[in-house]
């Protein structure tokens, strides 16, 4: 006798994790194509198919963050953490949502948790850099610089960490050191418009006005308003 007692019309998707993975992969692909609404629909189907799939919840949070729906992203992160609290990427996504909501203390704590779970590698680098940005927003610039330095130990070619470190140094009045950071970022990525702009502002602060003007023009040429 068959053990399958399903009736026509029953929805058993919640018991088929294979379907959840297929929906999740579709959602990720759609997000990479910039089709965020469709990506979210696919990821909604994934978590419906398997509510215990933490990767689907995390990817749903990432998508919601990209859509600017940060409160909902927080809820999705909490679902993922409820399933598995030991994934650094989930804590990074949660920190990003909190950061965008202006909750910098909470964001820094999330990034610190991510660092505890994975202090090295790409996730560690991103967590260190993001933690620095949260600390900068809290005006804890010396601590922020320490975080950027940790990110740069992992990846000396991280242009965002170089740029962010330069901004923090500039706020502290260390313009020469800031300039070196922006120039390091531009060595790695000559088309990084933000670093050209920040370099220009720093040169202006140093009284090197002609060089500042050239740097600002370069930023404009690269499309930065």
TIBA-781733 format. One record per atom (N, C-alpha, C): residue number from 1; residue in one letter; atom name; x, y, z. Coordinates in Angstrom, 3 decimals, decimal comma. Example, Ala and Ser with C-alpha at 12.3 -4.5 7.8 and 13.67 -1.06 7.14 Angstrom:
<recs>
1	A	N	13,190	-5,690	7,800;
1	A	CA	12,300	-4,500	7,800;
1	A	C	13,200	-3,300	7,800;
2	S	N	12,850	-2,250	7,080;
2	S	CA	13,670	-1,060	7,140;
2	S	C	12,900	0,030	7,870;
</recs>
This chain:
<recs>
1	X	N	0,843	-1,197	0,000;
1	X	CA	0,000	0,000	0,000;
1	X	C	0,879	1,248	0,000;
2	X	N	0,571	2,191	-0,841;
2	X	CA	1,372	3,401	-0,942;
2	X	C	1,211	4,253	0,307;
3	X	N	2,335	4,892	0,728;
3	X	CA	2,302	5,791	1,874;
3	X	C	1,991	7,213	1,486;
4	X	N	1,734	7,484	0,202;
4	X	CA	1,467	8,836	-0,263;
4	X	C	-0,022	9,092	-0,212;
5	X	N	-0,471	9,889	0,744;
5	X	CA	-1,891	10,166	0,923;
5	X	C	-2,271	11,560	0,435;
6	X	N	-1,484	12,100	-0,467;
6	X	CA	-1,790	13,436	-0,960;
6	X	C	-3,110	13,433	-1,727;
7	X	N	-3,808	14,547	-1,607;
7	X	CA	-5,024	14,746	-2,374;
7	X	C	-4,759	15,751	-3,473;
8	X	N	-5,498	15,639	-4,531;
8	X	CA	-5,336	16,589	-5,631;
8	X	C	-5,571	18,012	-5,118;
9	X	N	-4,654	18,876	-5,429;
9	X	CA	-4,785	20,264	-5,014;
9	X	C	-4,012	20,596	-3,756;
10	X	N	-3,509	19,559	-3,030;
10	X	CA	-2,699	19,848	-1,845;
10	X	C	-1,390	20,511	-2,253;
11	X	N	-0,922	21,451	-1,444;
11	X	CA	0,359	22,123	-1,688;
11	X	C	1,390	21,544	-0,734;
12	X	N	2,305	20,742	-1,290;
12	X	CA	3,333	20,102	-0,470;
12	X	C	4,690	20,761	-0,673;
13	X	N	4,701	21,961	-1,256;
13	X	CA	5,989	22,598	-1,558;
13	X	C	6,812	22,834	-0,305;
14	X	N	6,147	23,033	0,827;
14	X	CA	6,875	23,289	2,060;
14	X	C	7,675	22,107	2,560;
15	X	N	7,483	20,943	1,941;
15	X	CA	8,211	19,749	2,364;
15	X	C	9,220	19,296	1,316;
16	X	N	9,527	20,145	0,360;
16	X	CA	10,439	19,753	-0,706;
16	X	C	11,602	20,733	-0,789;
17	X	N	12,673	20,482	-0,028;
17	X	CA	13,800	21,417	-0,030;
17	X	C	14,501	21,518	-1,376;
18	X	N	14,341	20,519	-2,245;
18	X	CA	14,944	20,609	-3,577;
18	X	C	14,317	21,768	-4,342;
19	X	N	13,003	21,910	-4,245;
19	X	CA	12,332	23,050	-4,871;
19	X	C	12,838	24,358	-4,280;
20	X	N	13,083	24,364	-2,979;
20	X	CA	13,581	25,581	-2,326;
20	X	C	14,915	25,997	-2,923;
21	X	N	15,796	25,042	-3,132;
21	X	CA	17,103	25,368	-3,697;
21	X	C	16,955	25,911	-5,116;
22	X	N	16,061	25,307	-5,900;
22	X	CA	15,857	25,781	-7,269;
22	X	C	15,329	27,215	-7,279;
23	X	N	14,373	27,512	-6,415;
23	X	CA	13,849	28,873	-6,314;
23	X	C	14,945	29,835	-5,853;
24	X	N	15,749	29,375	-4,873;
24	X	CA	16,820	30,247	-4,366;
24	X	C	17,807	30,596	-5,474;
25	X	N	18,240	29,592	-6,236;
25	X	CA	19,211	29,845	-7,299;
25	X	C	18,621	30,767	-8,365;
26	X	N	17,339	30,584	-8,651;
26	X	CA	16,677	31,478	-9,613;
26	X	C	16,666	32,910	-9,069;
27	X	N	16,359	33,049	-7,786;
27	X	CA	16,341	34,371	-7,177;
27	X	C	17,698	35,049	-7,227;
28	X	N	18,738	34,294	-6,939;
28	X	CA	20,097	34,853	-6,980;
28	X	C	20,444	35,306	-8,394;
29	X	N	20,123	34,473	-9,388;
29	X	CA	20,413	34,831	-10,783;
29	X	C	19,663	36,096	-11,191;
30	X	N	18,391	36,184	-10,808;
30	X	CA	17,599	37,366	-11,151;
30	X	C	18,160	38,616	-10,477;
31	X	N	18,603	38,469	-9,227;
31	X	CA	19,191	39,620	-8,531;
31	X	C	20,450	40,100	-9,248;
32	X	N	21,279	39,168	-9,696;
32	X	CA	22,498	39,544	-10,400;
32	X	C	22,194	40,278	-11,700;
33	X	N	21,020	40,006	-12,269;
33	X	CA	20,598	40,696	-13,492;
33	X	C	19,908	42,019	-13,190;
34	X	N	19,760	42,330	-11,897;
34	X	CA	19,118	43,578	-11,512;
34	X	C	17,604	43,521	-11,522;
35	X	N	17,030	42,336	-11,658;
35	X	CA	15,574	42,170	-11,698;
35	X	C	15,097	41,858	-10,274;
36	X	N	15,090	42,886	-9,446;
36	X	CA	14,937	42,687	-8,006;
36	X	C	13,553	42,223	-7,606;
37	X	N	12,524	42,766	-8,223;
37	X	CA	11,163	42,342	-7,878;
37	X	C	10,965	40,857	-8,170;
38	X	N	11,440	40,427	-9,346;
38	X	CA	11,323	39,014	-9,698;
38	X	C	12,196	38,152	-8,785;
39	X	N	13,367	38,661	-8,444;
39	X	CA	14,246	37,928	-7,529;
39	X	C	13,566	37,705	-6,190;
40	X	N	12,910	38,753	-5,699;
40	X	CA	12,228	38,641	-4,413;
40	X	C	11,089	37,624	-4,482;
41	X	N	10,356	37,616	-5,586;
41	X	CA	9,285	36,642	-5,743;
41	X	C	9,829	35,215	-5,688;
42	X	N	10,953	34,981	-6,346;
42	X	CA	11,558	33,648	-6,340;
42	X	C	12,028	33,263	-4,940;
43	X	N	12,605	34,201	-4,237;
43	X	CA	13,104	33,919	-2,891;
43	X	C	11,952	33,752	-1,903;
44	X	N	10,857	34,454	-2,130;
44	X	CA	9,654	34,218	-1,327;
44	X	C	9,181	32,777	-1,508;
45	X	N	9,221	32,291	-2,761;
45	X	CA	8,833	30,912	-3,031;
45	X	C	9,800	29,933	-2,361;
46	X	N	11,088	30,312	-2,324;
46	X	CA	12,090	29,439	-1,702;
46	X	C	11,829	29,260	-0,213;
47	X	N	11,565	30,351	0,485;
47	X	CA	11,352	30,229	1,940;
47	X	C	9,994	29,599	2,251;
48	X	N	9,064	29,715	1,319;
48	X	CA	7,787	29,016	1,496;
48	X	C	7,994	27,516	1,326;
49	X	N	8,829	27,137	0,351;
49	X	CA	9,103	25,727	0,109;
49	X	C	9,872	25,092	1,258;
50	X	N	10,789	25,851	1,839;
50	X	CA	11,578	25,324	2,969;
50	X	C	11,899	26,464	3,927;
51	X	N	11,077	26,656	4,942;
51	X	CA	11,299	27,748	5,901;
51	X	C	12,574	27,600	6,723;
52	X	N	13,223	26,441	6,636;
52	X	CA	14,461	26,228	7,390;
52	X	C	15,706	26,412	6,524;
53	X	N	15,533	26,941	5,324;
53	X	CA	16,676	27,185	4,438;
53	X	C	17,251	28,566	4,732;
54	X	N	18,283	28,590	5,568;
54	X	CA	18,833	29,883	5,991;
54	X	C	19,430	30,658	4,811;
55	X	N	19,945	29,950	3,799;
55	X	CA	20,530	30,654	2,656;
55	X	C	19,466	31,430	1,878;
56	X	N	18,272	30,864	1,790;
56	X	CA	17,191	31,583	1,108;
56	X	C	16,778	32,816	1,889;
57	X	N	16,704	32,694	3,206;
57	X	CA	16,373	33,857	4,032;
57	X	C	17,446	34,935	3,892;
58	X	N	18,726	34,521	3,909;
58	X	CA	19,799	35,512	3,799;
58	X	C	19,761	36,208	2,443;
59	X	N	19,584	35,432	1,380;
59	X	CA	19,533	36,040	0,049;
59	X	C	18,296	36,923	-0,117;
60	X	N	17,232	36,566	0,549;
60	X	CA	16,055	37,431	0,554;
60	X	C	16,398	38,759	1,238;
61	X	N	17,141	38,695	2,346;
61	X	CA	17,562	39,910	3,047;
61	X	C	18,455	40,778	2,170;
62	X	N	19,391	40,150	1,479;
62	X	CA	20,287	40,903	0,590;
62	X	C	19,482	41,621	-0,488;
63	X	N	18,512	40,932	-1,055;
63	X	CA	17,675	41,526	-2,094;
63	X	C	16,863	42,694	-1,543;
64	X	N	16,282	42,508	-0,376;
64	X	CA	15,502	43,582	0,243;
64	X	C	16,387	44,787	0,567;
65	X	N	17,610	44,545	0,990;
65	X	CA	18,537	45,659	1,229;
65	X	C	18,776	46,442	-0,053;
66	X	N	18,963	45,729	-1,159;
66	X	CA	19,184	46,402	-2,442;
66	X	C	17,967	47,211	-2,869;
67	X	N	16,794	46,791	-2,417;
67	X	CA	15,561	47,493	-2,749;
67	X	C	15,264	48,631	-1,775;
68	X	N	16,116	48,789	-0,764;
68	X	CA	15,912	49,839	0,225;
68	X	C	14,876	49,487	1,274;
69	X	N	14,494	48,229	1,349;
69	X	CA	13,478	47,785	2,302;
69	X	C	14,185	47,157	3,506;
70	X	N	14,830	48,002	4,292;
70	X	CA	15,777	47,525	5,294;
70	X	C	15,096	46,898	6,521;
71	X	N	13,947	47,384	6,895;
71	X	CA	13,234	46,764	8,018;
71	X	C	12,870	45,317	7,686;
72	X	N	12,392	45,101	6,462;
72	X	CA	12,062	43,741	6,046;
72	X	C	13,328	42,886	5,929;
73	X	N	14,409	43,504	5,494;
73	X	CA	15,686	42,779	5,416;
73	X	C	16,111	42,304	6,801;
74	X	N	15,912	43,153	7,808;
74	X	CA	16,231	42,755	9,188;
74	X	C	15,433	41,529	9,601;
75	X	N	14,151	41,526	9,275;
75	X	CA	13,297	40,392	9,627;
75	X	C	13,794	39,110	8,949;
76	X	N	14,195	39,218	7,680;
76	X	CA	14,703	38,055	6,963;
76	X	C	16,012	37,560	7,571;
77	X	N	16,876	38,495	7,962;
77	X	CA	18,129	38,107	8,624;
77	X	C	17,851	37,370	9,930;
78	X	N	16,892	37,861	10,686;
78	X	CA	16,566	37,228	11,951;
78	X	C	16,029	35,818	11,741;
79	X	N	15,280	35,609	10,652;
79	X	CA	14,825	34,267	10,312;
79	X	C	16,024	33,360	10,023;
80	X	N	16,972	33,881	9,243;
80	X	CA	18,162	33,094	8,909;
80	X	C	18,978	32,769	10,152;
81	X	N	19,138	33,761	11,027;
81	X	CA	19,911	33,559	12,254;
81	X	C	19,207	32,578	13,177;
82	X	N	17,870	32,586	13,159;
82	X	CA	17,129	31,621	13,958;
82	X	C	17,386	30,192	13,537;
83	X	N	17,676	29,995	12,243;
83	X	CA	17,992	28,660	11,731;
83	X	C	19,449	28,318	11,994;
84	X	N	20,344	29,274	11,723;
84	X	CA	21,788	29,040	11,879;
84	X	C	22,454	30,366	12,252;
85	X	N	22,820	30,528	13,529;
85	X	CA	23,398	31,806	13,978;
85	X	C	24,898	31,934	13,722;
86	X	N	25,483	30,984	12,985;
86	X	CA	26,939	30,953	12,844;
86	X	C	27,415	31,262	11,428;
87	X	N	26,621	32,022	10,673;
87	X	CA	27,012	32,394	9,316;
87	X	C	27,386	33,869	9,284;
88	X	N	28,651	34,142	9,013;
88	X	CA	29,129	35,526	9,020;
88	X	C	28,369	36,396	8,022;
89	X	N	28,060	35,848	6,867;
89	X	CA	27,406	36,653	5,828;
89	X	C	26,034	37,158	6,278;
90	X	N	25,335	36,355	7,064;
90	X	CA	24,034	36,804	7,548;
90	X	C	24,188	37,987	8,487;
91	X	N	25,195	37,934	9,349;
91	X	CA	25,439	39,047	10,272;
91	X	C	25,866	40,298	9,510;
92	X	N	26,601	40,119	8,417;
92	X	CA	26,987	41,267	7,591;
92	X	C	25,748	41,897	6,960;
93	X	N	24,855	41,065	6,415;
93	X	CA	23,624	41,581	5,815;
93	X	C	22,772	42,297	6,855;
94	X	N	22,723	41,744	8,066;
94	X	CA	21,963	42,370	9,133;
94	X	C	22,589	43,718	9,523;
95	X	N	23,917	43,729	9,610;
95	X	CA	24,613	44,978	9,920;
95	X	C	24,367	46,042	8,868;
96	X	N	24,347	45,634	7,598;
96	X	CA	24,105	46,593	6,519;
96	X	C	22,724	47,209	6,644;
97	X	N	21,711	46,372	6,930;
97	X	CA	20,350	46,890	7,095;
97	X	C	20,294	47,904	8,237;
98	X	N	20,911	47,560	9,357;
98	X	CA	20,928	48,460	10,510;
98	X	C	21,673	49,754	10,188;
99	X	N	22,788	49,619	9,470;
99	X	CA	23,573	50,796	9,066;
99	X	C	22,701	51,744	8,241;
100	X	N	21,986	51,199	7,270;
100	X	CA	21,142	52,025	6,412;
100	X	C	20,000	52,673	7,183;
101	X	N	19,611	52,065	8,298;
101	X	CA	18,566	52,621	9,147;
101	X	C	19,124	53,615	10,173;
102	X	N	20,440	53,863	10,124;
102	X	CA	21,069	54,803	11,037;
102	X	C	21,333	54,247	12,419;
103	X	N	21,226	52,939	12,572;
103	X	CA	21,458	52,304	13,878;
103	X	C	22,905	51,786	13,911;
104	X	N	23,835	52,747	14,013;
104	X	CA	25,247	52,437	13,808;
104	X	C	25,840	51,573	14,919;
105	X	N	25,433	51,791	16,157;
105	X	CA	25,923	50,935	17,246;
105	X	C	25,548	49,485	17,006;
106	X	N	24,287	49,266	16,663;
106	X	CA	23,817	47,908	16,408;
106	X	C	24,504	47,313	15,183;
107	X	N	24,713	48,142	14,161;
107	X	CA	25,402	47,671	12,960;
107	X	C	26,824	47,235	13,286;
108	X	N	27,538	48,063	14,061;
108	X	CA	28,917	47,726	14,439;
108	X	C	28,961	46,417	15,212;
109	X	N	27,963	46,192	16,071;
109	X	CA	27,911	44,941	16,841;
109	X	C	27,704	43,743	15,920;
110	X	N	26,876	43,904	14,885;
110	X	CA	26,673	42,815	13,924;
110	X	C	27,957	42,508	13,157;
111	X	N	28,644	43,550	12,728;
111	X	CA	29,897	43,334	12,010;
111	X	C	30,935	42,682	12,917;
112	X	N	30,947	43,072	14,184;
112	X	CA	31,881	42,451	15,139;
112	X	C	31,572	40,964	15,293;
113	X	N	30,289	40,622	15,307;
113	X	CA	29,906	39,207	15,397;
113	X	C	30,359	38,455	14,151;
114	X	N	30,204	39,065	12,987;
114	X	CA	30,674	38,446	11,745;
114	X	C	32,178	38,201	11,793;
115	X	N	32,904	39,155	12,347;
115	X	CA	34,360	39,021	12,457;
115	X	C	34,722	37,883	13,397;
116	X	N	33,994	37,740	14,495;
116	X	CA	34,230	36,617	15,404;
116	X	C	34,074	35,281	14,672;
117	X	N	33,078	35,217	13,810;
117	X	CA	32,780	33,970	13,108;
117	X	C	33,747	33,713	11,959;
118	X	N	34,206	34,781	11,308;
118	X	CA	35,101	34,616	10,161;
118	X	C	35,987	35,848	10,042;
119	X	N	37,096	35,878	10,791;
119	X	CA	37,927	37,087	10,820;
119	X	C	38,779	37,299	9,573;
120	X	N	38,874	36,290	8,697;
120	X	CA	39,719	36,417	7,508;
120	X	C	38,873	36,132	6,267;
121	X	N	39,546	36,133	5,115;
121	X	CA	38,838	35,854	3,876;
121	X	C	37,965	37,014	3,446;
122	X	N	37,192	36,785	2,388;
122	X	CA	36,374	37,859	1,815;
122	X	C	35,326	38,356	2,802;
123	X	N	34,709	37,436	3,536;
123	X	CA	33,699	37,857	4,513;
123	X	C	34,323	38,685	5,630;
124	X	N	35,474	38,247	6,110;
124	X	CA	36,158	39,005	7,153;
124	X	C	36,561	40,388	6,685;
125	X	N	37,088	40,457	5,474;
125	X	CA	37,491	41,764	4,927;
125	X	C	36,297	42,706	4,859;
126	X	N	35,184	42,198	4,356;
126	X	CA	34,007	43,046	4,228;
126	X	C	33,486	43,480	5,599;
127	X	N	33,495	42,550	6,553;
127	X	CA	33,001	42,880	7,895;
127	X	C	33,881	43,929	8,556;
128	X	N	35,205	43,791	8,422;
128	X	CA	36,110	44,790	8,996;
128	X	C	35,870	46,162	8,371;
129	X	N	35,738	46,205	7,039;
129	X	CA	35,529	47,477	6,352;
129	X	C	34,199	48,105	6,766;
130	X	N	33,144	47,291	6,795;
130	X	CA	31,835	47,822	7,167;
130	X	C	31,799	48,273	8,626;
131	X	N	32,482	47,537	9,481;
131	X	CA	32,566	47,942	10,886;
131	X	C	33,231	49,319	10,985;
132	X	N	34,292	49,510	10,198;
132	X	CA	34,949	50,817	10,182;
132	X	C	34,003	51,927	9,782;
133	X	N	33,178	51,668	8,756;
133	X	CA	32,226	52,690	8,304;
133	X	C	31,208	53,017	9,399;
134	X	N	30,744	51,985	10,112;
134	X	CA	29,800	52,234	11,208;
134	X	C	30,460	53,050	12,317;
135	X	N	31,697	52,723	12,637;
135	X	CA	32,418	53,457	13,679;
135	X	C	32,679	54,899	13,258;
136	X	N	32,954	55,107	11,971;
136	X	CA	33,111	56,484	11,477;
136	X	C	31,839	57,286	11,718;
137	X	N	30,692	56,657	11,450;
137	X	CA	29,429	57,352	11,673;
137	X	C	29,180	57,637	13,149;
138	X	N	29,824	56,873	14,009;
138	X	CA	29,738	57,116	15,458;
138	X	C	30,835	58,068	15,940;
139	X	N	31,610	58,591	14,984;
139	X	CA	32,733	59,510	15,257;
139	X	C	33,839	58,839	16,071;
140	X	N	33,943	57,551	15,937;
140	X	CA	35,025	56,794	16,596;
140	X	C	36,081	56,492	15,530;
141	X	N	36,720	57,571	15,056;
141	X	CA	37,535	57,471	13,846;
141	X	C	38,818	56,664	14,051;
142	X	N	39,420	56,760	15,215;
142	X	CA	40,635	55,971	15,458;
142	X	C	40,330	54,474	15,409;
143	X	N	39,213	54,083	16,012;
143	X	CA	38,817	52,675	15,954;
143	X	C	38,462	52,271	14,531;
144	X	N	37,828	53,185	13,798;
144	X	CA	37,487	52,907	12,409;
144	X	C	38,741	52,628	11,592;
145	X	N	39,770	53,431	11,796;
145	X	CA	41,024	53,241	11,055;
145	X	C	41,627	51,881	11,372;
146	X	N	41,545	51,465	12,630;
146	X	CA	42,033	50,128	12,993;
146	X	C	41,276	49,050	12,231;
147	X	N	39,972	49,237	12,071;
147	X	CA	39,174	48,273	11,316;
147	X	C	39,590	48,244	9,842;
148	X	N	39,783	49,421	9,254;
148	X	CA	40,217	49,462	7,853;
148	X	C	41,583	48,794	7,685;
149	X	N	42,456	48,986	8,654;
149	X	CA	43,768	48,347	8,583;
149	X	C	43,647	46,823	8,611;
150	X	N	42,706	46,318	9,395;
150	X	CA	42,482	44,872	9,428;
150	X	C	41,979	44,383	8,069;
151	X	N	41,070	45,146	7,461;
151	X	CA	40,588	44,786	6,127;
151	X	C	41,738	44,768	5,126;
152	X	N	42,646	45,732	5,246;
152	X	CA	43,763	45,828	4,307;
152	X	C	44,827	44,761	4,552;
153	X	N	44,900	44,252	5,763;
153	X	CA	45,781	43,110	6,012;
153	X	C	45,291	41,882	5,256;
154	X	N	43,974	41,747	5,171;
154	X	CA	43,389	40,627	4,440;
154	X	C	43,538	40,825	2,940;
155	X	N	43,287	42,050	2,494;
155	X	CA	43,371	42,360	1,060;
155	X	C	43,951	43,755	0,873;
156	X	N	45,255	43,824	0,588;
156	X	CA	45,903	45,136	0,421;
156	X	C	45,407	45,904	-0,804;
157	X	N	44,584	45,263	-1,629;
157	X	CA	44,087	45,915	-2,842;
157	X	C	42,611	46,303	-2,714;
158	X	N	42,119	46,376	-1,502;
158	X	CA	40,731	46,749	-1,253;
158	X	C	40,601	48,268	-1,375;
159	X	N	40,101	48,717	-2,512;
159	X	CA	40,041	50,166	-2,769;
159	X	C	39,077	50,865	-1,812;
160	X	N	38,026	50,156	-1,392;
160	X	CA	37,051	50,784	-0,493;
160	X	C	37,657	51,026	0,882;
161	X	N	38,440	50,065	1,352;
161	X	CA	39,097	50,243	2,648;
161	X	C	40,118	51,375	2,588;
162	X	N	40,873	51,462	1,482;
162	X	CA	41,823	52,565	1,338;
162	X	C	41,099	53,911	1,322;
163	X	N	40,019	53,980	0,555;
163	X	CA	39,269	55,236	0,477;
163	X	C	38,679	55,599	1,837;
164	X	N	38,055	54,626	2,495;
164	X	CA	37,421	54,913	3,782;
164	X	C	38,444	55,308	4,842;
165	X	N	39,597	54,647	4,807;
165	X	CA	40,653	55,019	5,748;
165	X	C	41,100	56,463	5,499;
166	X	N	41,209	56,825	4,222;
166	X	CA	41,591	58,192	3,890;
166	X	C	40,594	59,207	4,414;
167	X	N	39,308	58,898	4,291;
167	X	CA	38,275	59,814	4,791;
167	X	C	38,410	59,985	6,307;
168	X	N	38,603	58,871	7,014;
168	X	CA	38,732	58,938	8,479;
168	X	C	39,955	59,751	8,885;
169	X	N	41,061	59,547	8,183;
169	X	CA	42,279	60,309	8,485;
169	X	C	42,066	61,802	8,218;
170	X	N	41,343	62,109	7,153;
170	X	CA	41,061	63,506	6,847;
170	X	C	40,242	64,175	7,935;
171	X	N	39,250	63,462	8,458;
171	X	CA	38,433	64,008	9,542;
171	X	C	39,297	64,314	10,763;
172	X	N	40,322	63,480	10,969;
172	X	CA	41,236	63,675	12,101;
172	X	C	42,305	64,727	11,807;
173	X	N	42,245	65,336	10,628;
173	X	CA	43,209	66,375	10,272;
173	X	C	44,527	65,848	9,762;
174	X	N	44,619	64,577	9,458;
174	X	CA	45,866	63,971	8,976;
174	X	C	45,827	63,914	7,449;
175	X	N	45,940	65,096	6,840;
175	X	CA	45,694	65,209	5,408;
175	X	C	46,752	64,509	4,557;
176	X	N	47,997	64,569	4,961;
176	X	CA	49,047	63,910	4,171;
176	X	C	48,838	62,400	4,149;
177	X	N	48,504	61,831	5,305;
177	X	CA	48,240	60,394	5,369;
177	X	C	46,991	60,044	4,576;
178	X	N	45,985	60,909	4,662;
178	X	CA	44,754	60,691	3,896;
178	X	C	45,051	60,670	2,404;
179	X	N	45,872	61,614	1,949;
179	X	CA	46,222	61,696	0,532;
179	X	C	46,884	60,413	0,059;
180	X	N	47,771	59,855	0,886;
180	X	CA	48,436	58,604	0,506;
180	X	C	47,420	57,470	0,345;
181	X	N	46,397	57,474	1,186;
181	X	CA	45,367	56,433	1,087;
181	X	C	44,577	56,553	-0,213;
182	X	N	44,175	57,767	-0,555;
182	X	CA	43,416	57,949	-1,791;
182	X	C	44,274	57,591	-3,004;
183	X	N	45,540	57,946	-2,967;
183	X	CA	46,417	57,630	-4,086;
183	X	C	46,666	56,127	-4,182;
184	X	N	46,704	55,461	-3,029;
184	X	CA	46,830	54,004	-3,042;
184	X	C	45,602	53,380	-3,682;
185	X	N	44,417	53,881	-3,335;
185	X	CA	43,185	53,377	-3,948;
185	X	C	43,221	53,558	-5,461;
186	X	N	43,740	54,707	-5,908;
186	X	CA	43,767	54,998	-7,343;
186	X	C	44,842	54,201	-8,071;
187	X	N	45,877	53,787	-7,370;
187	X	CA	46,852	52,873	-7,972;
187	X	C	46,180	51,543	-8,310;
188	X	N	45,311	51,104	-7,409;
188	X	CA	44,620	49,830	-7,598;
188	X	C	43,513	49,967	-8,643;
189	X	N	42,752	51,045	-8,569;
189	X	CA	41,611	51,252	-9,479;
189	X	C	41,592	52,690	-9,971;
190	X	N	42,271	52,962	-11,080;
190	X	CA	42,377	54,335	-11,577;
190	X	C	41,039	54,966	-11,944;
191	X	N	40,009	54,155	-12,145;
191	X	CA	38,713	54,702	-12,507;
191	X	C	37,777	54,905	-11,338;
192	X	N	38,317	54,901	-10,128;
192	X	CA	37,496	55,032	-8,917;
192	X	C	37,219	56,516	-8,672;
193	X	N	36,058	56,968	-9,140;
193	X	CA	35,741	58,402	-9,129;
193	X	C	35,701	58,987	-7,723;
194	X	N	35,162	58,247	-6,771;
194	X	CA	35,053	58,763	-5,401;
194	X	C	36,428	59,075	-4,820;
195	X	N	37,398	58,210	-5,106;
195	X	CA	38,752	58,448	-4,600;
195	X	C	39,365	59,682	-5,258;
196	X	N	39,073	59,914	-6,554;
196	X	CA	39,557	61,132	-7,205;
196	X	C	38,970	62,372	-6,539;
197	X	N	37,671	62,316	-6,227;
197	X	CA	37,030	63,453	-5,564;
197	X	C	37,642	63,692	-4,190;
198	X	N	37,793	62,616	-3,409;
198	X	CA	38,364	62,765	-2,065;
198	X	C	39,818	63,224	-2,119;
199	X	N	40,532	62,763	-3,126;
199	X	CA	41,903	63,241	-3,321;
199	X	C	41,893	64,745	-3,585;
200	X	N	40,949	65,186	-4,433;
200	X	CA	40,853	66,611	-4,731;
200	X	C	40,544	67,442	-3,502;
201	X	N	39,613	66,984	-2,684;
201	X	CA	39,269	67,709	-1,460;
201	X	C	40,461	67,780	-0,507;
202	X	N	41,220	66,695	-0,456;
202	X	CA	42,391	66,674	0,435;
202	X	C	43,478	67,607	-0,068;
203	X	N	43,718	67,595	-1,371;
203	X	CA	44,712	68,504	-1,945;
203	X	C	44,316	69,968	-1,710;
204	X	N	43,022	70,236	-1,810;
204	X	CA	42,543	71,594	-1,540;
204	X	C	42,832	71,982	-0,096;
205	X	N	42,594	71,056	0,824;
205	X	CA	42,871	71,317	2,246;
205	X	C	44,349	71,557	2,491;
206	X	N	45,181	70,946	1,650;
206	X	CA	46,632	71,121	1,773;
206	X	C	47,124	72,361	1,028;
207	X	N	46,214	73,076	0,377;
207	X	CA	46,601	74,283	-0,343;
207	X	C	47,178	74,023	-1,718;
208	X	N	47,074	72,803	-2,212;
208	X	CA	47,618	72,446	-3,526;
208	X	C	46,469	72,554	-4,540;
209	X	N	46,113	73,792	-4,844;
209	X	CA	44,850	74,053	-5,517;
209	X	C	44,816	73,592	-6,966;
210	X	N	45,908	73,746	-7,670;
210	X	CA	45,919	73,333	-9,078;
210	X	C	45,739	71,824	-9,193;
211	X	N	46,468	71,080	-8,348;
211	X	CA	46,326	69,622	-8,350;
211	X	C	44,921	69,217	-7,905;
212	X	N	44,381	69,954	-6,954;
212	X	CA	43,023	69,665	-6,477;
212	X	C	42,017	69,812	-7,612;
213	X	N	42,160	70,878	-8,378;
213	X	CA	41,232	71,120	-9,491;
213	X	C	41,318	70,010	-10,528;
214	X	N	42,523	69,559	-10,820;
214	X	CA	42,709	68,471	-11,790;
214	X	C	42,053	67,185	-11,288;
215	X	N	42,194	66,926	-9,989;
215	X	CA	41,626	65,717	-9,411;
215	X	C	40,100	65,765	-9,426;
216	X	N	39,532	66,901	-9,096;
216	X	CA	38,085	67,048	-9,118;
216	X	C	37,543	66,921	-10,548;
217	X	N	38,279	67,455	-11,532;
217	X	CA	37,876	67,331	-12,925;
217	X	C	37,869	65,862	-13,338;
218	X	N	38,846	65,121	-12,873;
218	X	CA	38,918	63,699	-13,193;
218	X	C	37,680	62,975	-12,627;
219	X	N	37,290	63,328	-11,416;
219	X	CA	36,097	62,719	-10,808;
219	X	C	34,856	63,022	-11,647;
220	X	N	34,747	64,262	-12,099;
220	X	CA	33,607	64,659	-12,938;
220	X	C	33,610	63,914	-14,268;
221	X	N	34,788	63,782	-14,864;
221	X	CA	34,916	63,067	-16,138;
221	X	C	34,487	61,606	-15,993;
222	X	N	34,668	61,059	-14,792;
222	X	CA	34,288	59,668	-14,530;
222	X	C	32,824	59,527	-14,137;
223	X	N	32,096	60,660	-14,128;
223	X	CA	30,662	60,605	-13,902;
223	X	C	30,200	60,915	-12,516;
224	X	N	31,125	61,346	-11,628;
224	X	CA	30,718	61,676	-10,265;
224	X	C	30,265	63,117	-10,210;
225	X	N	29,080	63,353	-9,695;
225	X	CA	28,543	64,714	-9,648;
225	X	C	29,056	65,456	-8,424;
</recs>
